[in-house]
């Protein structure tokens, strides 16, 4: 919202920038943009580039570099806003110059990140150092103000109690009481919770491989399937993935939820032992806060960097949905879903 700068300046109203995703993703996206601005290529045989100032395990790989234009810009550019200049996000800067989207926050009195130092300290420090290099006269503080989760989440964390009643009941084939009763019937750490975002996830083939993996496995699971699952976001056609007869085939060891699910309740239950996630930032911090390890299957944008944070830096996850040429969702990933629980 670049245009707001002049308006608020005229009214003498201070501006604070809020970044809704994590500092790890922001750091790594900034570094890849600098690589592209300098036209710095991966030489034959190069597997990764170490980022000075960040842990060595957070190096940029060739796939990170190649994916940036294909996935990250695609998710950052709001295609439904005709007023917004897409080059604000998609143009790489000249060497030594910050990206336009970074310059857009110039003039703010502080930058707030939806994270905390205990979780992402080296990445917050990296961002602060980058600001001093590129904008030495702009002494703006960086505040870690998150993770921004509901009050009931933090209250329940003190005694490991269940998180109930956060939101009014939404459209779903199972009530919160039914979900709780099913979880209560399972053993400690036995349940694999599977949930992608409301508007992201595998394609129809990927969903079908997950269904087959769950059918042939012996694990207990909750699988949340949103409306229009597996179909392109821009599609207006009715439909979406539906695992025919899966509930009948797996019996009491599986619970398939269509629509809304009480995620915080599920993550806070003692029966939940792992979380197959797209690594959206909100879902990531919710699971970390409740001590639930990950099976990671990122789809786009910052999710790939959140995966790297979870798997490489924090060491609390395992990759099962690697991004490959041709997309996600092959048989190998299906076997990984069924065969791994952290």
C-alpha positions as CSV (number, residue, x, y, z in Angstrom):
1,X,0.0,0.0,0.0
2,X,2.6,2.5,-1.2
3,X,-0.1,5.2,-1.7
4,X,-0.8,5.4,2.0
5,X,2.6,7.0,2.7
6,X,1.7,10.4,1.3
7,X,-1.8,10.3,2.9
8,X,-0.5,9.5,6.4
9,X,2.5,11.8,6.1
10,X,0.1,14.7,5.3
11,X,-2.0,13.9,8.3
12,X,1.1,13.4,10.5
13,X,0.1,9.9,11.4
14,X,3.0,7.4,12.1
15,X,3.2,4.3,9.9
16,X,4.1,0.9,11.2
17,X,4.7,-2.0,8.8
18,X,3.4,-5.4,9.8
19,X,4.8,-8.6,8.1
20,X,2.4,-11.4,8.6
21,X,4.9,-14.2,7.7
22,X,8.1,-15.3,9.4
23,X,11.5,-13.7,9.4
24,X,13.2,-16.8,8.0
25,X,11.1,-16.5,4.8
26,X,11.7,-12.8,4.6
27,X,15.5,-13.2,5.0
28,X,15.8,-15.9,2.4
29,X,13.5,-14.2,-0.2
30,X,15.6,-11.1,0.2
31,X,18.8,-13.0,-0.4
32,X,17.5,-14.8,-3.5
33,X,16.4,-11.5,-4.9
34,X,19.9,-10.1,-4.4
35,X,21.4,-13.1,-6.2
36,X,19.1,-12.5,-9.2
37,X,19.8,-8.8,-9.2
38,X,23.5,-9.5,-9.4
39,X,22.8,-12.1,-12.1
40,X,24.8,-14.6,-9.9
41,X,24.2,-18.0,-11.3
42,X,24.8,-21.5,-9.8
43,X,27.9,-22.9,-11.5
44,X,27.9,-26.5,-12.7
45,X,28.4,-28.7,-9.6
46,X,27.2,-26.0,-7.2
47,X,24.5,-27.4,-4.9
48,X,24.0,-24.5,-2.5
49,X,25.1,-21.0,-1.6
50,X,25.8,-20.1,2.0
51,X,24.1,-17.0,3.3
52,X,26.5,-14.9,5.3
53,X,25.0,-14.1,8.7
54,X,22.6,-17.1,8.7
55,X,23.2,-20.7,10.0
56,X,24.9,-22.8,7.3
57,X,22.0,-25.3,7.2
58,X,19.9,-22.4,5.8
59,X,21.9,-22.2,2.6
60,X,20.1,-21.5,-0.7
61,X,19.9,-24.5,-3.0
62,X,19.7,-24.6,-6.7
63,X,16.0,-25.6,-6.4
64,X,15.3,-22.6,-4.1
65,X,16.9,-20.4,-6.8
66,X,14.9,-21.9,-9.7
67,X,11.7,-22.0,-7.7
68,X,11.7,-18.4,-6.8
69,X,10.1,-17.0,-9.9
70,X,7.9,-20.0,-10.4
71,X,6.4,-20.2,-6.9
72,X,7.3,-17.2,-4.8
73,X,6.4,-14.4,-7.1
74,X,3.3,-16.3,-8.2
75,X,2.0,-16.2,-4.6
76,X,3.1,-12.7,-3.8
77,X,1.5,-11.0,-6.8
78,X,-2.2,-10.4,-6.2
79,X,-3.8,-11.3,-9.5
80,X,-7.2,-10.0,-8.6
81,X,-6.1,-6.4,-7.9
82,X,-6.2,-4.5,-11.1
83,X,-4.9,-1.4,-9.4
84,X,-1.7,-2.9,-8.2
85,X,1.5,-2.8,-10.3
86,X,2.7,-6.4,-10.5
87,X,6.3,-5.2,-11.0
88,X,6.2,-4.1,-7.3
89,X,6.9,-7.7,-6.5
90,X,8.2,-9.3,-9.7
91,X,11.0,-7.0,-10.8
92,X,14.5,-7.8,-9.4
93,X,16.4,-4.7,-8.3
94,X,19.6,-3.4,-9.6
95,X,22.8,-4.4,-7.7
96,X,23.1,-2.5,-4.4
97,X,19.5,-1.3,-4.5
98,X,16.7,-2.7,-2.4
99,X,13.6,-4.2,-4.1
100,X,10.7,-1.9,-4.7
101,X,8.5,-3.8,-2.3
102,X,11.2,-3.1,0.4
103,X,11.4,0.5,-0.5
104,X,7.7,0.7,-0.1
105,X,8.1,0.5,3.7
106,X,10.5,3.4,3.8
107,X,9.2,6.0,6.2
108,X,7.7,3.6,8.7
109,X,8.6,4.0,12.4
110,X,9.0,0.3,12.9
111,X,8.6,-3.1,11.3
112,X,6.6,-5.8,13.2
113,X,7.1,-9.5,12.4
114,X,4.7,-12.2,13.3
115,X,7.3,-14.2,15.1
116,X,9.5,-14.2,18.2
117,X,13.2,-14.1,19.0
118,X,13.1,-17.5,20.6
119,X,12.0,-19.0,17.3
120,X,13.8,-16.9,14.6
121,X,16.5,-14.9,16.3
122,X,19.2,-15.3,13.6
123,X,16.7,-14.3,10.9
124,X,15.6,-11.2,12.7
125,X,19.2,-10.2,13.2
126,X,19.9,-10.8,9.5
127,X,17.0,-8.5,8.5
128,X,18.3,-5.7,10.8
129,X,21.8,-6.0,9.4
130,X,20.5,-5.8,5.9
131,X,18.6,-2.6,6.7
132,X,21.8,-1.0,8.1
133,X,23.7,-2.0,4.9
134,X,21.2,-0.7,2.4
135,X,19.6,2.1,4.4
136,X,22.2,3.3,7.0
137,X,20.4,6.5,7.8
138,X,17.1,4.8,8.4
139,X,17.4,3.7,12.0
140,X,14.1,1.8,12.2
141,X,13.5,-0.9,14.9
142,X,12.4,-4.4,14.2
143,X,9.9,-5.8,16.6
144,X,9.0,-9.5,17.1
145,X,5.4,-9.3,18.2
146,X,4.2,-12.9,17.6
147,X,3.3,-15.5,17.1
148,X,-0.1,-13.8,16.9
149,X,-2.5,-16.6,18.1
150,X,-5.8,-16.4,20.1
151,X,-5.6,-15.7,23.8
152,X,-7.1,-19.1,24.6
153,X,-4.1,-20.7,22.8
154,X,-1.6,-19.2,25.3
155,X,-3.7,-19.8,28.3
156,X,-4.1,-23.5,27.4
157,X,-0.3,-23.9,26.9
158,X,0.4,-23.5,30.6
159,X,-1.4,-26.7,31.5
160,X,-1.6,-28.5,28.2
161,X,-5.4,-28.3,28.2
162,X,-7.4,-28.7,25.1
163,X,-8.2,-25.6,23.0
164,X,-12.0,-25.5,22.6
165,X,-14.6,-23.1,21.2
166,X,-12.2,-20.7,19.4
167,X,-14.6,-20.1,16.5
168,X,-18.3,-20.6,15.9
169,X,-19.2,-23.9,14.2
170,X,-18.6,-23.8,10.5
171,X,-19.8,-26.0,7.7
172,X,-18.4,-29.5,8.3
173,X,-19.5,-33.1,8.3
174,X,-18.2,-33.6,11.9
175,X,-18.9,-31.5,14.9
176,X,-16.2,-30.5,17.4
177,X,-17.7,-33.0,19.9
178,X,-17.4,-35.8,17.3
179,X,-13.8,-34.9,16.6
180,X,-13.0,-34.9,20.3
181,X,-14.7,-38.2,20.9
182,X,-12.7,-39.8,18.1
183,X,-9.4,-38.4,19.4
184,X,-10.2,-39.6,22.9
185,X,-10.5,-43.1,21.5
186,X,-7.0,-43.1,20.1
187,X,-3.7,-43.8,21.9
188,X,-1.1,-41.2,22.8
189,X,0.8,-39.8,19.8
190,X,-0.9,-42.3,17.5
191,X,-2.7,-39.9,15.2
192,X,-1.4,-38.3,12.0
193,X,-3.2,-35.0,11.4
194,X,-3.3,-34.0,7.7
195,X,-4.4,-30.5,6.7
196,X,-3.4,-28.2,3.9
197,X,-4.5,-24.5,3.7
198,X,-8.0,-23.5,2.8
199,X,-6.9,-22.4,-0.7
200,X,-3.6,-24.4,-1.2
201,X,-2.8,-28.0,-1.4
202,X,-1.7,-30.8,-3.8
203,X,-3.4,-31.3,-7.1
204,X,-6.0,-34.0,-7.7
205,X,-3.3,-36.6,-8.4
206,X,-1.5,-35.7,-5.2
207,X,-4.7,-36.0,-3.1
208,X,-5.4,-39.4,-4.7
209,X,-2.0,-40.7,-3.7
210,X,-2.5,-39.6,-0.1
211,X,-5.8,-41.4,-0.1
212,X,-4.2,-44.6,-1.4
213,X,-1.3,-44.3,1.1
214,X,-3.8,-44.0,4.0
215,X,-5.9,-46.8,2.8
216,X,-2.9,-49.3,2.6
217,X,-1.2,-48.1,5.8
218,X,-2.1,-49.0,9.4
219,X,-1.8,-45.6,10.9
220,X,-4.6,-43.6,12.6
221,X,-5.3,-40.3,11.0
222,X,-7.5,-37.2,10.7
223,X,-7.6,-35.8,7.2
224,X,-9.2,-32.5,6.6
225,X,-10.4,-31.9,3.0
226,X,-11.5,-28.4,2.1
227,X,-14.1,-27.5,-0.5
228,X,-12.7,-27.6,-4.1
229,X,-9.6,-29.5,-2.9
230,X,-7.2,-30.3,-5.7
231,X,-8.6,-27.8,-8.1
232,X,-7.0,-24.5,-9.2
233,X,-7.8,-21.5,-7.0
234,X,-9.1,-19.5,-10.0
235,X,-11.4,-22.3,-11.1
236,X,-15.1,-21.6,-10.8
237,X,-16.2,-25.1,-11.7
238,X,-17.9,-27.2,-9.0
239,X,-16.1,-30.2,-7.8
240,X,-13.0,-31.0,-5.8
241,X,-11.3,-34.1,-4.5
242,X,-13.5,-36.7,-2.8
243,X,-11.9,-40.0,-1.6
244,X,-14.8,-42.4,-2.4
245,X,-15.3,-45.0,0.3
246,X,-12.1,-44.2,2.2
247,X,-13.9,-43.8,5.5
248,X,-15.5,-47.3,5.0
249,X,-12.2,-48.9,4.0
250,X,-10.2,-47.6,7.0
251,X,-12.9,-47.9,9.6
252,X,-12.3,-46.5,13.1
253,X,-8.6,-45.7,12.6
254,X,-9.4,-42.8,10.3
255,X,-11.6,-39.6,10.4
256,X,-12.2,-37.8,7.2
257,X,-13.4,-34.2,7.7
258,X,-15.0,-32.3,4.8
259,X,-14.9,-28.5,5.4
260,X,-13.9,-26.8,8.6
261,X,-12.0,-28.6,11.3
262,X,-11.1,-27.5,14.9
263,X,-7.3,-27.4,14.2
264,X,-6.2,-26.0,17.5
265,X,-8.2,-28.7,19.3
266,X,-6.6,-31.4,17.2
267,X,-3.1,-30.0,17.7
268,X,-3.6,-29.7,21.4
269,X,-4.8,-33.3,21.9
270,X,-2.5,-35.9,23.4
271,X,-3.4,-38.4,20.7
272,X,-1.9,-36.2,17.9
273,X,1.6,-37.3,17.1
274,X,2.5,-35.6,13.8
275,X,1.2,-33.0,11.4
276,X,1.3,-33.3,7.6
277,X,1.2,-29.6,6.6
278,X,1.7,-27.3,3.7
279,X,3.8,-25.2,6.2
280,X,1.7,-22.0,6.0
281,X,3.0,-19.7,8.7
282,X,0.0,-19.8,11.0
283,X,-0.3,-23.6,11.0
284,X,3.5,-23.8,11.5
285,X,3.6,-21.7,14.6
286,X,0.4,-23.3,16.0
287,X,2.0,-26.8,15.8
288,X,5.4,-25.7,17.1
289,X,3.7,-24.1,20.1
290,X,2.0,-27.4,21.0
291,X,5.1,-29.5,20.4
292,X,3.7,-31.4,17.3
293,X,6.4,-32.5,14.8
294,X,5.9,-32.1,11.0
295,X,5.7,-34.0,7.8
296,X,6.2,-31.2,5.3
297,X,4.5,-30.7,1.9
298,X,4.9,-27.0,0.9
299,X,3.0,-25.8,-2.2
300,X,4.0,-22.2,-2.9
301,X,5.6,-19.0,-1.7
302,X,7.0,-18.7,1.9
303,X,5.9,-22.3,2.7
304,X,9.2,-23.6,1.2
305,X,11.2,-21.4,3.5
306,X,9.0,-22.3,6.5
307,X,9.7,-26.0,5.6
308,X,13.4,-25.3,5.6
309,X,13.1,-23.6,9.0
310,X,11.2,-26.6,10.4
311,X,13.4,-29.4,8.9
312,X,16.9,-27.9,8.7
313,X,17.1,-25.3,11.4
314,X,14.7,-26.5,14.2
315,X,15.0,-30.2,13.3
316,X,11.4,-31.0,14.1
317,X,10.2,-32.2,10.7
318,X,10.7,-34.6,7.7
319,X,10.1,-33.8,4.1
320,X,7.5,-35.9,2.3
321,X,6.3,-33.5,-0.4
322,X,9.5,-32.5,-2.2
323,X,9.1,-30.0,-5.1
324,X,10.2,-31.6,-8.3
325,X,9.9,-30.9,-12.0
326,X,6.4,-32.0,-12.9
327,X,4.9,-31.0,-9.6
328,X,4.2,-32.7,-6.3
329,X,2.1,-35.7,-5.6
330,X,3.9,-38.9,-6.8
331,X,3.8,-42.4,-5.4
332,X,7.0,-41.9,-3.5
333,X,5.4,-39.1,-1.5
334,X,2.4,-41.2,-0.8
335,X,4.6,-43.9,0.7
336,X,6.4,-41.2,2.7
337,X,3.1,-40.0,4.2
338,X,2.0,-43.5,5.2
339,X,5.4,-44.6,6.4
340,X,6.7,-41.6,8.5
341,X,5.6,-40.2,11.8
342,X,8.2,-38.0,13.5
